[in-house]
Amino acid sequence: MNTLILGYGKTGRAVYDYLNNQTNPGSLDKVFVYDDILTDDKINALNKTADLKAHKNAVFFNKTNYKVFMEKYCRDINRCIASPGIERNHNVISKLKKYNIPVYSEIEFAYKMLNSKEHKEAAKIIAITGTNGKTTTTTFCEKAINKAGLSKTTFVGGNLGVPFISGVKDFNDFILEISSFQLEWVYDFKPDIAVLLNVEDDHLDRYENFDEYRLTKYKLFKNLKHSDVAILNYDDYNSRILKGVVGSKAILFGLDENKCDAYFKEDAIHLRFKDITGFDAAIPLKNVKDKRRFVIYDMLAAACSLALFGVSPEDIASACAEYELLKHRVEYIGSVGDIEFYDDSKATNPAAVVSALKSISETGEGDEDIVLILGGKDKGFNYECLIQPVKNSVKACVLIGETKNIIKDTLNGYAPLITADDMERAVEESFLYLLNNLRRANKGIVLLSPASSSFDMFKDYNERGDIFKKCYQALKERFCERLGNGGSEV
């Protein structure tokens, strides 16, 4: 079967490696790889390597030889595996549609390979999606899997880390973080346990509107059967409405013990599964240091998934106790005097900012003076949901990036607004505002929580967060040196 791999990033390379290992180089099967951003020199080098060493029937293309590719090979393609970064209106996909060539996402392709004759054991799959929290939830699951001694048989990856296809050959069971981009070309993919944490405005630069984005998330649940389980967040409307719609059992998690099958109360997660799976359980969280609300929600979702997967409450509790907040998610990075700095670079949508402000108010004393750094690449968001939280708990906003004028128009009149051209200036302006304008009795907080993606100024949110930390460190050293007192009394 001749396969086109569209996109040669992490996902495309994983698909290529899988096909290269499965296909006899001397067979008639061909592998075509197309990527817009590969340079001509890279394409020539890849073609030479493929011809000499790896896959004698692999051919690489880019924009330069696009017409040659289409005219010579397009009709020979039997299927296309599209990487998550490839948009649905890509010119190659438009051309494939004319020839009725099927397009699959990598998770759909991996699922087909998993269920082929080559994979003999029935796999069990947990799939986790949501606008916010899916990486934390998946990481919780990974820790518990390690505690339970199941890491040799259970693959953890997907949107987090290693692509699904990389684990198909060597693992029996799978825990996958799934993004909406990965669900766009899904037809038969079906997990045994499907988790929806929440659905908020996101990726509106890719989808026509919020409903299209939401419906794409819901594709994770479309193939569920009665023997499967949907795990839904009762406190998120767009998650809980799937109860009664999905073709499987449904478990609701949240903070209301009267409405939820899994809930948090009195320092423990309570699983009330007897009517669904035949058992109840209590998972103590007394040794968990971070109990902010968004962390508890992620632990609830993970605990539900793991208990159904067969992990003991003891191992789940142990994994939760060892939890450390992921980098760039409301991460405390240090202070200068009584001004604290938090890195929430992972907040790439407005809903995540609202969650970050709530988490700070939950752990603080309620009288913090917060300066919020906002802005990044425009994803088409409506930022009006930030008005009330900013009005209630933010003393000033420092705006950066492509969206700074859009956010400025939305928040104008609700808080002092300062613009900055780069992260270094944003950090300094935030610090100086707290230093010069506010009551010194209150603790000051500088919070980077951009409500936008990072691609206008940075490679990704990790780089944005790392640069924020470097700017904080440089500012601290500068002011401490000036004061000569270690920054203890700024």
Summary of the structure (lengths in Angstrom):
residues: 490
radius of gyration: 24.4
end to end distance: 67.7
largest distance: 75.5
contacts: 1694
relative contact order: 0.08
helix: 39%
strand: 20%
